[in-house]
């Protein structure tokens, strides 16, 4: 049977090791918790940026559609002959592409 002093020393060593490990674990937990908070902050920031970019994209699409409509109105108002020529050219180009595809 081991003597009490050896048993006590061994228990003290075990207790000290356990205490040290617990402190290390608590410190690591604090580090991970801080890192987690920073990552959540980054995710929130990115989500705000994404929302802002989506809004900018939506505005750009609305502006594009407005400009496209204005251009169509401009064509119908004045340059009907030019528009007809452009459409005829586009039709010829499409027909040429269809012919090339049909030959393959």
C-alpha distances in whole Angstrom, upper triangle without the diagonal:
4,7,9,12,11,10,13,15,14,15,18,19,19,21,24,24,25,27,29,29,31,33,34,35,37,39,40,40,43,44,45,46,49,50,50,53,55,55,56,59,60,60,62,64,65,66,68,70,70,72,74,75,76,78,80,80,82,84,85,86,88,90,90,92,94,95,96,98,100,101,102,104,105,106,108,110,111,110,111,113,110,107,109,109,106,105,107,106,102,104,105,102,100,103,102,98,99,101,99,96,99,100,96
4,6,8,7,7,10,11,11,12,15,16,16,18,20,21,22,24,26,27,28,30,31,32,34,36,37,38,40,42,42,44,46,47,48,50,52,52,54,56,57,58,60,62,63,64,66,68,68,70,72,73,74,76,78,78,80,82,83,84,86,88,88,90,92,93,94,96,98,98,100,102,103,104,106,108,109,108,109,111,108,105,107,107,104,103,106,104,100,102,103,100,98,101,101,97,98,100,97,95,97,98,95
4,6,6,6,9,10,11,12,14,16,17,18,20,21,22,24,26,27,28,30,32,33,34,36,37,39,41,42,43,44,47,48,49,51,52,53,55,57,58,59,61,63,64,65,67,68,69,71,73,74,75,77,79,79,81,83,84,85,87,89,89,91,93,94,95,97,99,100,101,103,104,105,107,109,110,110,110,112,109,107,109,109,105,105,107,106,102,104,105,102,100,103,103,99,100,102,100,97,100,101,97
4,6,5,6,8,10,10,12,14,15,16,18,20,20,22,24,25,26,28,30,31,32,34,35,36,38,40,41,42,44,46,47,48,50,51,53,55,56,57,59,61,62,63,65,66,67,69,71,72,73,75,77,77,79,81,82,83,85,87,88,89,91,92,93,95,97,98,99,101,103,104,105,107,109,108,109,111,108,105,108,108,104,104,106,104,101,103,104,101,99,102,102,98,99,101,99,96,99,100,97
4,5,5,6,8,10,10,12,14,15,16,18,19,21,22,24,25,27,28,30,31,33,34,35,37,39,40,41,43,45,46,47,49,50,52,54,55,56,58,59,61,62,64,65,66,68,70,71,72,74,76,77,78,80,81,82,84,86,87,88,90,92,92,94,96,97,99,101,102,103,105,106,108,107,108,110,107,105,107,107,103,103,105,104,100,102,104,100,99,102,101,97,98,101,98,96,99,100,96
4,5,5,6,8,10,10,12,14,15,16,18,20,21,22,24,26,27,28,30,31,33,34,36,37,38,40,42,43,44,46,48,49,50,52,53,54,56,58,59,60,63,64,65,67,68,69,70,73,74,75,77,79,80,81,83,84,85,87,89,90,91,93,94,95,97,99,100,101,103,105,106,105,106,108,105,102,105,105,101,101,103,101,98,100,101,98,96,99,98,95,96,98,96,93,96,97,93
4,5,5,6,9,10,10,12,14,15,16,18,20,21,22,24,25,26,28,30,31,32,34,36,37,38,40,42,42,44,46,47,48,50,52,53,54,56,57,59,61,62,63,65,67,68,69,71,72,73,75,77,78,79,81,83,83,85,87,88,89,91,93,94,95,97,98,99,101,103,104,103,104,106,103,101,103,103,99,99,101,100,96,98,99,96,94,97,97,93,94,97,94,92,94,95,92
4,5,5,6,9,10,10,12,14,15,16,18,20,21,22,24,25,26,28,30,31,33,34,35,37,39,40,41,43,45,46,47,49,50,51,53,55,56,57,59,61,62,63,65,66,68,70,71,72,74,76,77,78,80,81,82,84,86,87,88,90,92,93,94,96,97,98,100,102,103,103,104,105,103,100,102,103,99,98,101,99,96,98,99,96,94,97,97,93,94,97,94,92,95,96,92
4,5,5,6,9,10,10,12,14,15,16,18,20,21,22,24,25,27,28,30,31,33,34,36,37,39,40,42,43,44,46,48,49,50,52,54,55,56,58,60,61,62,64,65,66,69,70,71,72,74,75,77,79,80,81,83,85,86,87,89,90,91,93,95,96,97,99,101,102,101,102,104,101,99,101,101,97,97,100,98,95,96,98,94,93,96,95,92,93,95,93,90,93,94,91
4,5,5,6,8,10,10,12,14,15,16,18,20,21,22,24,26,27,28,30,31,32,34,36,37,38,40,42,43,44,46,47,48,50,52,53,54,57,58,59,61,62,63,64,67,68,69,71,73,74,75,77,78,79,81,83,84,85,87,88,89,91,93,94,95,97,99,100,99,100,102,99,97,99,99,95,95,97,95,92,94,95,92,90,93,93,89,90,93,90,88,90,91,88
4,5,5,6,8,10,10,12,14,15,16,18,20,21,22,24,25,26,28,30,31,32,34,36,36,38,40,41,42,45,46,47,49,50,52,53,55,56,57,59,61,62,63,65,67,67,69,71,72,73,75,77,78,79,81,82,83,85,87,88,89,91,92,94,95,97,99,98,99,101,98,95,98,98,94,94,96,94,91,93,94,91,89,92,92,88,89,92,90,87,90,91,87
4,5,5,6,8,10,10,12,14,15,16,18,20,21,22,24,25,27,28,30,31,33,34,35,37,39,40,41,43,45,46,47,49,51,52,54,55,56,58,60,61,62,64,66,66,68,70,71,72,74,76,77,78,80,81,82,84,86,87,88,90,92,93,95,96,98,97,98,100,97,95,97,97,93,93,96,94,91,93,94,91,89,92,92,88,89,92,90,87,90,91,88
4,5,5,6,8,10,10,12,14,15,16,18,20,21,22,24,26,27,28,30,32,33,34,36,37,38,40,42,43,44,46,48,49,50,52,54,55,56,58,59,60,63,64,65,67,69,69,71,73,74,75,77,79,80,81,83,84,85,87,89,90,91,93,95,96,95,96,98,95,93,95,95,91,91,94,92,88,90,92,88,87,90,89,86,87,90,87,85,88,88,85
4,5,5,6,9,10,10,12,14,15,16,18,20,21,22,24,26,26,28,30,31,32,34,36,37,38,40,41,42,44,46,47,48,50,52,53,54,56,57,58,61,62,63,64,67,68,69,71,72,73,75,77,78,79,81,82,83,85,87,88,89,91,93,94,93,94,96,93,91,93,93,89,89,91,90,86,88,90,86,85,88,87,84,85,87,85,82,85,86,83
4,5,5,6,9,10,10,12,14,15,16,18,20,21,22,24,25,26,29,30,31,33,35,36,37,39,40,41,43,45,46,47,49,51,52,53,55,56,57,59,61,62,63,65,67,68,70,71,72,74,76,77,78,80,81,82,84,86,87,88,90,92,93,93,93,95,93,90,92,93,89,89,91,90,86,88,90,86,85,88,88,84,85,88,85,83,86,87,84
4,5,5,6,9,10,11,12,14,15,16,18,20,21,23,24,25,27,29,30,32,33,34,36,38,39,40,42,44,45,46,48,49,51,52,54,55,56,58,60,61,63,64,65,67,69,70,71,73,75,76,77,79,80,81,83,85,86,87,89,91,92,91,92,94,91,89,92,92,88,88,90,89,85,87,89,85,84,87,87,83,84,87,85,82,85,86,83
4,5,5,6,9,10,10,12,14,15,16,18,20,21,22,24,26,27,28,30,32,32,34,36,37,38,40,42,43,44,46,48,49,50,52,53,54,57,58,59,61,63,63,65,67,68,69,71,73,74,75,77,78,79,81,83,84,85,87,89,90,89,90,92,89,87,89,89,85,85,88,86,83,85,86,83,81,84,84,80,81,84,81,79,82,83,80
4,5,5,6,9,10,10,12,14,15,16,18,20,21,22,24,25,26,28,30,31,32,34,36,37,38,40,41,43,45,46,47,49,51,52,53,55,56,57,59,61,62,63,65,67,67,69,71,72,73,75,77,78,79,81,82,83,85,87,88,88,89,91,88,85,88,88,84,84,86,85,81,83,85,81,80,83,83,79,80,83,80,78,81,82,79
4,5,5,6,9,10,10,12,14,15,17,18,20,21,23,24,25,27,29,30,31,33,35,36,37,39,40,42,43,45,46,48,49,51,52,54,55,56,58,60,61,62,64,66,67,68,70,71,72,74,76,77,79,80,82,83,85,86,88,87,88,90,87,85,87,88,84,84,86,85,81,83,85,82,80,83,83,80,81,83,81,79,82,83,80
4,5,5,6,9,10,11,12,14,15,17,18,20,21,23,24,26,27,28,30,32,33,34,36,38,39,40,42,44,45,47,48,49,51,53,54,55,57,59,60,61,63,64,65,67,69,70,71,73,74,75,77,79,80,81,83,85,86,85,87,88,86,83,86,86,82,82,85,83,80,82,83,80,79,82,81,78,79,82,79,77,80,81,78
4,5,5,6,9,10,10,12,14,15,16,18,20,21,22,24,26,26,28,30,31,32,34,36,37,38,40,42,43,44,46,47,48,51,52,53,54,56,57,59,61,62,63,65,67,68,69,71,72,73,75,77,78,79,81,82,84,83,84,86,83,81,83,83,79,79,82,80,77,79,80,77,76,79,78,75,76,79,76,74,77,78,75
4,5,5,6,9,10,10,12,14,15,16,18,20,20,22,24,25,26,28,30,31,33,34,36,37,39,40,41,43,45,46,47,49,51,52,53,55,56,57,59,61,62,63,65,67,68,69,71,72,74,76,77,78,80,81,83,82,83,85,82,80,82,83,79,79,81,80,76,78,80,77,75,79,78,75,76,79,76,74,77,78,75
4,5,5,6,9,10,11,12,14,15,17,18,20,21,23,24,26,27,29,30,32,33,35,36,38,39,40,42,44,45,46,48,50,51,52,54,55,57,58,60,61,63,64,66,67,69,70,71,73,75,76,77,79,80,82,81,83,85,82,79,82,82,78,78,81,79,76,78,80,77,75,79,78,75,76,79,77,74,77,79,75
4,5,5,6,8,10,11,12,14,15,16,18,20,21,22,24,26,27,28,30,32,33,34,36,37,39,40,42,43,45,47,48,49,51,52,53,55,57,58,59,61,63,64,65,67,68,69,71,73,74,75,77,79,80,79,80,82,79,77,80,80,76,76,79,77,74,76,77,74,73,76,75,72,73,76,74,71,74,76,72
4,5,5,6,9,10,10,12,14,15,16,18,20,21,22,24,25,26,28,30,31,32,34,36,37,38,40,41,43,45,46,47,49,51,52,53,55,56,57,59,61,62,63,65,66,67,69,71,72,73,75,77,78,78,79,81,78,75,78,78,74,74,77,75,72,74,75,72,71,74,73,70,71,74,72,69,72,74,70
4,5,5,6,9,10,10,12,14,15,16,18,20,21,23,24,25,27,29,30,31,33,35,36,37,39,40,42,43,45,46,48,49,51,52,54,55,56,58,60,61,62,64,66,67,68,70,71,73,74,76,77,77,78,80,77,75,77,78,74,74,77,75,72,74,76,72,71,74,74,71,72,75,73,70,73,75,72
4,5,5,6,9,10,11,12,14,15,17,18,20,21,23,24,26,27,29,30,32,33,35,36,38,39,41,42,44,45,47,48,49,51,53,54,55,57,59,60,61,63,64,65,67,69,70,71,73,75,76,75,77,79,76,74,76,76,73,72,75,74,71,73,74,71,70,73,73,69,71,74,71,69,72,74,71
4,5,5,6,8,10,10,12,14,15,16,18,20,21,22,24,26,27,28,30,31,33,34,36,37,38,41,42,43,45,46,47,49,51,52,53,55,57,58,59,61,62,63,65,67,68,69,71,72,74,73,74,76,73,71,74,74,70,70,73,71,68,70,71,68,67,70,70,66,68,70,68,66,69,70,67
4,5,5,6,9,10,10,12,14,15,16,18,20,21,22,24,25,27,29,30,31,33,35,36,37,39,40,41,43,45,46,47,49,51,52,53,55,56,57,59,61,62,63,65,67,68,70,71,73,72,73,75,72,70,73,73,69,69,72,70,67,69,71,67,66,69,69,66,67,70,68,65,68,70,67
4,6,5,6,9,10,11,12,14,15,17,18,20,21,23,24,26,27,29,30,32,33,35,36,38,39,40,42,44,45,46,48,49,51,52,54,55,57,58,60,61,63,64,65,67,69,70,72,71,72,75,72,69,72,72,69,68,72,70,67,69,71,67,66,70,70,66,67,70,68,66,69,71,68
4,5,5,6,9,10,11,12,14,15,17,18,20,21,23,24,26,27,29,30,32,33,34,36,37,39,41,42,43,45,47,48,49,51,52,53,55,57,58,59,61,63,64,65,67,68,70,69,70,72,70,67,70,70,66,66,69,67,64,67,68,65,64,67,67,64,65,68,66,64,67,68,65
4,5,5,6,9,10,10,12,14,15,16,18,20,21,22,24,25,26,28,30,31,32,34,36,37,38,40,41,43,45,46,47,49,51,52,53,55,56,57,59,61,62,63,65,66,68,67,68,70,68,65,68,68,64,64,67,65,62,64,66,63,61,65,65,61,62,65,63,61,64,66,63
4,5,5,6,9,10,11,12,14,15,17,18,20,21,23,24,26,27,29,30,31,33,35,36,37,39,40,42,43,45,46,48,49,51,52,54,55,56,58,60,61,62,64,66,67,67,68,70,67,65,67,68,64,64,67,65,62,64,66,63,62,65,65,62,63,66,64,62,65,67,64
4,5,5,6,9,10,11,12,14,15,17,18,20,21,23,24,26,27,29,30,32,33,35,36,38,39,41,42,43,45,47,48,49,51,53,54,55,57,58,59,61,63,64,66,65,67,69,66,64,66,67,63,63,66,64,61,64,65,62,61,65,64,61,63,66,64,62,65,66,64
4,5,5,6,9,10,10,12,14,15,16,18,20,21,22,24,26,27,28,30,31,32,34,36,37,39,40,42,43,45,46,47,49,51,52,53,55,57,57,59,61,62,64,63,64,66,63,61,64,64,60,60,63,61,58,61,62,59,58,62,61,58,59,62,60,58,61,63,60
4,5,5,6,9,10,10,12,14,15,16,18,20,21,22,24,25,27,29,30,31,33,35,36,37,39,40,41,43,45,46,47,49,51,52,53,55,56,58,59,61,62,62,63,65,62,60,62,63,59,59,62,60,57,59,61,58,57,60,60,57,58,61,59,57,60,62,59
4,5,5,6,9,10,11,12,14,15,17,18,20,21,23,24,26,27,29,30,32,33,35,36,38,39,40,42,44,45,46,48,49,51,52,54,55,57,58,60,61,61,62,64,62,59,62,63,59,59,62,60,57,59,62,58,57,61,61,57,59,62,60,58,61,63,60
4,5,5,6,9,10,11,12,14,15,17,18,20,21,22,24,26,27,28,30,32,33,34,36,37,39,40,42,43,44,46,48,49,51,52,53,55,57,58,59,59,60,62,60,57,60,60,57,57,60,58,55,58,60,56,55,59,59,56,57,60,58,56,60,61,59
4,5,5,6,9,10,10,12,14,15,16,18,20,21,22,24,25,26,28,30,31,32,34,36,37,39,40,41,43,45,46,47,49,51,52,53,55,56,58,57,58,60,58,55,58,58,54,54,57,56,53,55,57,54,52,56,56,53,54,57,55,53,56,58,55
4,5,5,6,9,10,10,12,14,15,16,18,20,21,23,24,25,27,29,30,31,33,34,36,37,39,40,41,43,45,46,48,49,50,52,54,55,57,56,57,60,57,55,57,58,54,54,57,56,52,55,57,54,52,56,56,53,54,57,55,53,56,58,56
4,5,5,6,9,10,11,12,14,15,17,18,20,21,23,24,26,27,29,30,32,33,34,36,38,39,40,42,43,45,46,48,49,51,53,54,55,55,56,59,56,54,56,57,53,53,56,55,52,54,56,53,52,56,56,53,54,58,56,54,57,59,57
4,5,5,6,9,10,10,12,14,15,16,18,20,21,22,24,26,27,28,30,31,32,34,36,37,38,40,42,43,44,46,47,49,51,52,53,53,54,56,53,51,54,54,51,51,54,52,49,52,54,50,49,53,53,50,51,55,53,51,54,56,54
4,5,5,6,9,10,10,12,14,15,16,18,20,21,22,24,25,27,28,30,31,33,34,36,37,39,40,41,43,45,46,47,49,50,52,52,53,55,52,50,52,53,49,49,52,51,47,50,52,49,47,51,51,48,49,52,51,49,52,54,51
4,5,5,6,9,10,11,12,14,15,17,18,20,21,23,24,26,27,29,30,32,33,35,36,37,39,40,42,43,45,46,48,49,51,51,52,54,52,49,52,53,49,49,52,51,48,50,52,49,48,52,52,49,50,54,52,50,53,55,53
4,5,5,6,9,10,11,12,14,15,17,18,20,21,22,24,26,27,28,30,32,33,34,36,37,39,40,42,43,45,46,48,49,49,50,53,50,48,50,51,47,47,51,49,46,49,51,48,47,51,51,48,50,53,51,50,53,55,53
4,5,5,6,9,10,10,12,14,15,16,18,20,21,22,24,25,26,28,30,31,32,34,36,37,38,40,41,43,44,46,47,47,48,50,47,45,48,48,45,45,48,46,43,46,48,45,44,47,48,45,46,49,48,46,49,51,49
4,5,5,6,9,10,10,12,14,15,16,18,20,21,22,24,25,27,28,30,31,33,34,36,37,39,40,42,43,45,46,46,47,49,47,44,47,48,44,44,47,46,43,45,47,44,43,47,47,44,46,49,48,46,49,51,49
4,5,5,6,9,10,11,12,14,15,17,18,20,21,22,24,26,27,28,30,32,33,34,36,37,39,40,42,43,45,45,46,49,46,44,46,47,44,44,47,46,43,45,48,45,44,48,48,45,47,50,49,47,50,52,50
4,5,5,6,9,10,10,12,14,15,16,18,20,21,22,24,25,27,28,30,31,32,34,36,37,38,40,41,43,43,44,46,44,41,44,45,41,41,45,43,40,43,45,42,41,45,45,43,44,48,46,45,48,50,48
4,5,5,6,9,10,10,12,14,15,16,18,20,21,22,24,25,26,28,30,31,32,34,35,37,39,40,42,41,42,45,42,39,42,43,39,39,42,41,38,40,43,40,39,42,43,40,41,45,43,42,45,47,45
4,5,5,6,9,10,10,12,14,15,17,18,20,21,23,24,25,27,28,30,31,33,34,36,37,39,41,41,42,44,42,39,42,43,39,39,42,42,38,41,43,41,39,43,44,41,42,46,45,43,46,48,47
4,5,5,6,9,10,11,12,14,15,16,18,20,21,22,24,26,27,28,30,31,33,34,36,37,39,39,40,43,40,38,41,42,38,38,42,41,38,40,43,40,39,43,44,41,43,46,45,43,47,49,47
4,5,5,6,8,10,10,12,14,15,16,18,20,21,22,24,25,26,28,30,31,32,34,35,37,37,38,40,38,35,38,39,35,35,39,38,35,37,40,37,36,40,40,38,39,43,41,40,43,45,44
4,5,5,6,9,10,10,12,14,15,16,18,20,21,22,24,25,27,28,30,31,33,34,36,36,37,39,37,34,37,38,34,34,37,36,33,36,38,36,35,38,39,36,38,41,40,39,42,44,42
4,5,5,6,9,10,11,12,14,15,16,18,20,21,22,24,26,27,28,30,32,33,35,35,36,38,36,34,37,38,34,34,38,37,34,36,39,37,36,39,40,38,39,43,42,41,44,46,45
4,5,5,6,9,10,10,12,14,15,16,18,20,21,22,24,25,26,28,30,31,33,33,34,36,34,32,35,36,32,32,36,35,32,35,37,35,34,38,39,36,38,41,41,39,43,45,44
4,5,5,6,9,10,10,12,14,15,16,18,20,21,22,24,25,27,28,30,31,31,32,34,32,29,32,33,30,30,33,32,29,32,34,32,31,35,35,33,35,38,37,36,39,41,40
4,5,5,6,9,10,11,12,14,15,16,18,20,21,23,24,26,27,28,30,30,31,34,32,29,32,33,30,29,33,32,29,32,34,32,31,35,36,34,35,38,38,37,39,42,41
4,5,5,6,8,10,10,12,14,15,16,18,20,21,22,24,26,27,28,29,30,33,30,28,31,32,29,29,33,32,30,32,35,33,32,36,37,35,36,40,39,38,41,44,43
4,5,5,6,9,10,10,12,14,15,16,18,20,21,22,24,25,27,27,28,30,28,26,29,30,26,26,30,29,27,29,32,30,29,33,34,32,34,37,36,35,38,41,40
4,5,5,6,9,10,10,12,14,15,16,18,20,21,22,24,26,25,26,29,27,24,27,28,25,24,28,27,25,27,30,28,27,30,32,30,31,34,34,33,36,38,38
4,5,5,6,9,10,11,12,14,15,16,18,20,21,22,24,25,26,28,27,24,27,28,25,25,29,29,26,28,31,29,29,32,34,32,33,37,37,36,38,41,40
4,5,5,6,9,10,10,12,14,15,16,18,20,21,22,23,24,27,25,22,26,27,24,24,28,27,25,28,31,29,29,32,33,32,33,37,37,36,39,41,41
4,5,5,6,9,10,10,12,14,15,16,18,20,21,21,22,24,22,20,23,24,21,21,25,24,22,24,27,25,25,28,30,28,30,33,33,32,35,37,37
4,5,5,6,8,10,10,12,14,15,16,18,20,20,21,23,22,19,22,23,20,20,24,24,21,23,26,25,24,28,29,28,29,32,33,32,35,37,37
4,5,5,6,9,10,10,12,14,15,16,18,19,20,23,21,19,22,24,21,21,25,25,23,25,28,27,27,30,32,31,32,35,36,35,38,40,40
4,5,5,6,9,10,10,12,14,15,16,17,18,21,19,17,20,21,19,19,23,23,21,24,26,25,25,29,30,29,31,34,34,34,36,39,39
4,5,5,6,9,10,11,12,14,16,15,16,19,17,14,17,19,16,16,20,20,18,20,23,22,22,25,27,26,27,30,31,30,33,35,36
4,5,5,6,8,10,11,12,14,15,15,18,17,14,17,19,17,17,20,21,19,21,25,24,24,27,29,28,29,32,33,33,35,37,38
4,5,5,6,9,10,10,12,13,14,18,16,14,17,19,17,18,21,22,21,23,26,25,25,28,30,30,31,34,35,35,37,40,40
4,5,5,6,9,10,11,11,12,15,13,11,14,16,14,14,18,18,17,20,22,22,22,25,27,27,28,31,32,32,34,36,37
4,5,5,6,9,10,10,10,13,12,10,12,15,13,13,16,17,16,18,21,21,21,24,26,25,27,29,31,31,33,35,36
4,5,5,6,9,10,10,14,14,11,14,17,15,15,19,20,19,21,24,24,24,27,29,29,30,33,34,34,36,39,40
4,5,5,6,7,9,12,11,10,13,15,14,15,18,19,19,21,24,24,25,27,29,29,31,33,34,35,37,39,40
4,5,6,5,6,9,8,6,10,12,11,12,15,16,16,18,20,21,21,24,25,26,27,30,31,32,33,36,37
4,6,7,6,10,10,8,10,13,13,13,16,18,17,19,21,22,23,25,27,28,29,31,32,33,34,37,38
4,7,7,11,11,11,13,15,16,16,19,20,21,22,25,26,26,28,30,31,32,34,36,37,38,40,42
4,6,8,9,9,12,14,14,15,18,19,20,21,23,25,26,27,29,30,32,34,35,36,38,40,41
4,6,5,6,9,10,11,12,14,15,16,18,20,21,22,24,26,27,28,30,32,33,34,36,38
4,5,5,6,9,10,10,12,14,15,16,18,20,21,22,24,26,27,28,30,31,32,35,37
4,5,5,6,9,10,11,12,14,15,17,18,20,21,23,24,26,27,29,30,31,33,35
4,5,5,6,9,10,11,12,14,15,17,18,20,21,23,24,26,27,29,30,32,34
4,5,5,6,8,10,10,12,14,15,16,18,20,21,22,24,26,27,28,30,32
4,5,5,6,9,10,10,12,14,15,16,18,20,21,22,24,26,27,29,31
4,5,5,6,9,10,10,12,14,15,16,18,20,21,23,24,26,27,29
4,5,5,6,9,10,10,12,14,15,17,18,20,21,23,24,26,28
4,5,5,6,9,10,10,12,14,15,16,18,20,21,22,24,26
4,5,5,6,9,10,10,12,14,15,16,18,20,21,23,25
4,5,5,6,9,10,11,12,14,15,17,18,20,21,23
4,5,5,6,9,10,11,12,14,15,17,18,20,22
4,5,5,6,9,10,10,12,14,15,16,18,20
4,5,5,6,9,10,10,12,14,15,17,19
4,5,5,6,9,10,11,12,14,16,17
4,5,5,6,9,10,11,12,14,16
4,5,5,6,9,10,10,12,15
4,5,5,6,9,10,11,13
4,5,5,6,9,10,11
4,5,5,6,9,10
4,5,5,6,9
4,5,5,7
4,5,5
4,5
4
